[in-house]
Amino acid sequence: MALSAFSDKSRQPGVDELEETLGRTRVHWNRLVTHIAARYAPLDETWNFAGAKWGWSLRLKRKKRTVLYMTPCKKHFLVGFVLGEKAVQAARETDLPRSVLTVIDEAKKYAEGRAVLLEIRNQRDLEVAKRLAEIKMAN
């Protein structure tokens, strides 16, 4: 089963089915896209199918740099970041919730950085994702 609520490679998610799947969290999805687009314009929004394990996700990219990935799930969504070591260190020096710092510290390391995945279910989670995007883009 795919991580995304959308696992059919032949069909990119449509607006209506995305909103239905996200439920109340669709407002947080829209706010995050709007926030990232305003801060990091010009922004490229691209749906990507990453394989059977992951399914469909929305990639937000500024020029050649990916800001974050958004994966729709049933009644919530995931935000994925690849954080370089400078961004990891900068995150440790903030007042991000301890639980988020633990996720960052325990994230798998790749050549590109650490793969961090956060669940977004409410406004507090959304604010953490915005903050982490700022830290990533500043480092």
Summary of the structure (lengths in Angstrom):
residues: 139
radius of gyration: 14.4
end to end distance: 34.4
largest distance: 43.3
contacts: 418
relative contact order: 0.18
helix: 42%
strand: 29%
